[in-house]
Amino acid sequence: MRIDTTDVNDKSIAYPCSLYPLAVIRRATKDYRAICNICIDAQQDVTICTFVDSRAPLAITMGEFSNYLLELLHAREGEAADDS
């Protein structure tokens, strides 16, 4: 299943707030700080992440970051299921 994100430009991705909680995005940006500087612009309906100073090719870093967000979301869902 592909969750659609919007490429704002070649260095930014907009993640819908309805699918990507800000707390998860903030955690992922902290985890990625050794790989890339990611600036967060939290708006009402979307969170825009802008990627700069990547140690790997930027397109790869952006894709892997999106995959990592999905992994974190999946882990959160698993933790919630374990609590019930």
C-alpha positions in Angstrom: 0.0 0.0 0.0 1.4 3.4 -0.9 0.4 6.4 1.2 0.5 9.5 -1.0 2.8 12.3 0.0 3.2 15.5 -1.9 6.6 16.6 -3.3 6.6 20.4 -2.6 9.8 20.8 -4.5 12.9 18.7 -5.1 14.1 19.2 -1.4 10.7 19.1 0.4 7.9 16.6 1.1 4.5 17.5 2.6 3.1 14.8 4.9 -0.6 15.0 5.7 -1.2 15.5 9.4 -4.1 13.1 9.2 -1.7 10.3 8.4 1.6 11.4 9.9 1.5 12.7 13.5 3.9 15.6 14.2 5.4 13.6 17.1 6.4 10.8 14.8 7.9 13.2 12.3 9.9 14.9 15.0 11.2 11.6 16.3 12.3 10.6 12.8 14.1 13.9 12.2 16.0 13.4 15.4 16.9 9.8 14.4 18.1 11.1 11.0 20.2 14.0 12.3 23.5 12.2 11.6 22.4 11.6 8.0 20.6 14.8 7.0 19.4 18.1 8.3 15.6 18.1 8.1 13.7 21.3 8.8 10.0 20.9 9.9 7.3 23.4 8.9 4.2 22.3 10.8 1.0 23.7 9.2 -2.7 23.1 9.9 -3.2 20.2 7.5 0.4 19.2 6.5 3.9 19.0 7.9 6.5 20.0 5.3 9.9 18.5 5.7 12.8 20.2 3.9 16.0 18.1 3.5 19.4 19.8 3.3 23.0 18.7 3.8 22.4 15.0 3.2 25.4 12.6 3.5 23.7 10.4 0.9 22.1 11.4 -2.4 19.1 13.6 -1.4 16.5 11.7 -3.4 17.5 8.4 -1.6 17.5 10.1 1.8 14.1 11.6 1.2 12.7 8.2 0.2 14.3 6.3 3.1 13.0 8.9 5.5 9.5 8.4 4.2 9.9 4.6 4.6 11.2 5.2 8.2 8.1 7.2 9.0 6.0 4.3 7.9 8.0 1.9 10.1 7.5 4.2 13.1 3.8 4.4 12.5 3.6 0.7 12.2 5.5 0.2 15.4 3.1 2.6 17.2 0.1 0.6 15.9 1.7 -2.5 17.2 2.3 -1.0 20.6 -1.3 0.2 20.7 -2.5 -3.3 19.9 -0.3 -4.8 22.6 -1.9 -2.4 25.2 -5.5 -3.5 24.4 
